[in-house]
């Protein structure tokens, strides 16, 4: 059975630890972030994909008035994202790598949502709001660009090697089926 939990990686690891799942897929960064709580409940057996644009920050056209990512260093912006997901990781990398101090010292701009689908629904509802940005992953990124007229402002294609999805199998499953 395949289950879409909207990117709830901590819960996914808990279920692997509780033997509810034999295998999970998640970004390696999420495994490293949440894994210690469960004593790294599985074995990474393979890297399966690298995000090269599948995760992106989207917003109204022209949101980067100078065309530079530092235009995001604006405390009046609000950004919707899924906490504890590659969206959050992409956002944190951007803030850190570009020293967006207005965002790193103030959390008023943060709008946490539960999934990429929820970020898309919020974008659809608020697309006229020129101060709102959304971090989502595919297929919502493409739908936001094509259907809502938003633009991809910044994405995982600019951060090669940071968001890599892996298969993690439970140790018990591997001991029973080592092949």
C-alpha positions as CSV (number, residue, x, y, z in Angstrom):
1,X,0.0,0.0,0.0
2,X,1.2,3.5,-0.8
3,X,0.1,6.3,1.5
4,X,0.4,10.1,0.8
5,X,0.7,11.7,4.2
6,X,1.4,15.2,2.8
7,X,5.0,15.2,3.9
8,X,4.5,14.4,7.6
9,X,8.1,13.0,8.0
10,X,8.2,12.9,11.8
11,X,5.0,10.9,11.8
12,X,6.2,8.7,9.0
13,X,9.4,7.8,10.9
14,X,7.3,7.1,14.0
15,X,5.2,4.6,12.0
16,X,8.4,3.0,10.7
17,X,9.7,2.8,14.2
18,X,6.3,1.3,15.4
19,X,6.5,-1.3,12.6
20,X,3.4,0.1,10.9
21,X,5.5,0.6,7.8
22,X,8.1,-1.7,6.2
23,X,9.5,1.1,4.0
24,X,9.3,4.8,3.7
25,X,10.5,7.4,1.3
26,X,11.7,10.8,2.5
27,X,14.4,13.4,2.0
28,X,17.7,12.4,3.6
29,X,17.7,15.7,5.5
30,X,14.4,14.8,7.1
31,X,15.8,11.4,8.1
32,X,18.8,13.1,9.7
33,X,16.5,15.7,11.4
34,X,13.8,13.4,12.8
35,X,15.7,10.1,13.0
36,X,17.5,10.6,16.3
37,X,14.2,10.7,18.1
38,X,13.5,7.2,17.0
39,X,17.2,5.9,17.1
40,X,17.3,6.0,13.3
41,X,14.6,3.3,12.9
42,X,15.7,2.0,9.5
43,X,18.4,1.6,6.9
44,X,18.8,3.9,3.9
45,X,19.1,1.4,1.1
46,X,19.1,3.7,-1.9
47,X,18.9,7.3,-3.0
48,X,16.0,7.5,-5.5
49,X,15.8,11.1,-6.7
50,X,17.3,14.6,-6.3
51,X,15.0,17.6,-6.4
52,X,16.0,19.8,-9.3
53,X,13.1,22.2,-9.3
54,X,10.4,20.0,-7.9
55,X,10.4,22.2,-4.7
56,X,10.0,25.9,-5.3
57,X,9.0,29.2,-3.8
58,X,6.2,30.7,-6.0
59,X,4.7,34.1,-5.9
60,X,3.2,37.0,-7.9
61,X,5.1,38.0,-11.1
62,X,7.6,40.7,-10.3
63,X,7.9,39.9,-6.6
64,X,11.7,40.2,-7.0
65,X,11.6,43.9,-8.0
66,X,15.4,44.0,-8.6
67,X,15.5,40.4,-9.9
68,X,17.7,39.4,-6.9
69,X,16.8,36.9,-4.2
70,X,17.7,39.5,-1.6
71,X,14.4,41.2,-2.4
72,X,12.8,38.5,-0.2
73,X,14.6,40.1,2.8
74,X,11.4,42.0,3.5
75,X,9.5,41.7,6.8
76,X,6.2,42.7,5.1
77,X,6.2,39.5,3.0
78,X,4.4,36.4,4.2
79,X,5.4,32.9,3.1
80,X,3.2,29.8,3.4
81,X,5.1,26.5,3.7
82,X,4.9,23.0,5.1
83,X,6.9,22.9,8.3
84,X,9.3,20.0,8.6
85,X,9.3,19.3,4.9
86,X,11.6,19.9,2.0
87,X,9.7,23.2,1.6
88,X,10.8,24.3,5.0
89,X,14.4,23.1,4.3
90,X,14.5,25.0,1.0
91,X,13.2,28.1,2.8
92,X,15.7,27.8,5.6
93,X,18.6,27.3,3.2
94,X,17.6,30.4,1.3
95,X,17.4,32.5,4.4
96,X,20.7,31.2,5.7
97,X,22.7,31.2,2.4
98,X,21.6,34.7,1.4
99,X,21.7,36.2,4.9
100,X,18.1,37.3,4.8
101,X,18.3,38.8,8.3
102,X,14.8,40.4,8.2
103,X,13.4,36.8,7.9
104,X,15.9,35.1,10.3
105,X,15.2,37.5,13.2
106,X,11.4,37.7,12.9
107,X,8.9,34.9,12.5
108,X,5.8,37.1,11.7
109,X,6.1,36.2,8.0
110,X,5.8,32.5,8.6
111,X,2.5,30.9,7.6
112,X,2.6,27.2,8.3
113,X,0.4,24.9,6.3
114,X,0.0,21.1,6.4
115,X,0.8,20.2,2.8
116,X,1.8,21.4,-0.6
117,X,-1.9,21.0,-1.6
118,X,-2.9,23.3,1.2
119,X,-0.3,25.9,0.1
120,X,-1.7,25.7,-3.4
121,X,-5.3,26.2,-2.1
122,X,-4.1,29.2,-0.2
123,X,-2.4,30.6,-3.3
124,X,-5.5,30.1,-5.3
125,X,-7.6,31.9,-2.7
126,X,-5.1,34.7,-2.2
127,X,-3.5,35.1,-5.6
128,X,-4.2,38.8,-5.7
129,X,-2.2,39.4,-2.5
130,X,1.2,40.7,-3.7
131,X,2.8,40.2,-0.4
132,X,2.2,36.5,-0.2
133,X,4.5,33.7,-1.4
134,X,4.2,29.9,-1.2
135,X,6.6,27.1,-1.0
136,X,5.3,23.9,-2.6
137,X,6.4,20.8,-4.5
138,X,5.3,19.2,-7.7
139,X,2.6,19.0,-9.1
140,X,1.4,22.1,-7.2
141,X,4.4,24.2,-8.4
142,X,3.4,23.6,-12.1
143,X,-0.3,24.2,-11.4
144,X,0.5,27.5,-9.6
145,X,2.5,28.7,-12.5
146,X,0.2,27.4,-15.3
147,X,-3.2,27.8,-13.7
148,X,-2.8,30.7,-11.2
149,X,-0.3,32.8,-13.2
150,X,2.3,32.8,-10.4
151,X,6.0,32.5,-11.1
152,X,8.6,30.2,-9.7
153,X,10.8,32.7,-7.7
154,X,13.4,30.3,-6.3
155,X,13.7,26.5,-6.3
156,X,15.6,23.4,-5.5
157,X,17.2,23.6,-9.0
158,X,19.4,26.4,-7.5
159,X,20.5,24.1,-4.6
160,X,21.8,20.9,-6.3
161,X,22.5,18.1,-3.9
162,X,20.5,19.4,-1.0
163,X,17.1,17.7,-1.3
164,X,17.7,14.0,-2.0
165,X,14.9,11.4,-1.5
166,X,15.9,8.0,-0.1
167,X,14.3,4.6,0.6
168,X,14.5,3.6,4.2
169,X,13.6,0.1,5.1
170,X,12.9,-1.2,8.7
171,X,15.7,-3.2,10.2
172,X,13.3,-6.1,10.8
173,X,12.2,-6.2,7.2
174,X,15.8,-6.2,6.0
175,X,16.7,-9.0,8.4
176,X,13.8,-11.1,7.1
177,X,14.4,-10.3,3.4
178,X,18.0,-9.3,3.0
179,X,17.8,-9.6,-0.8
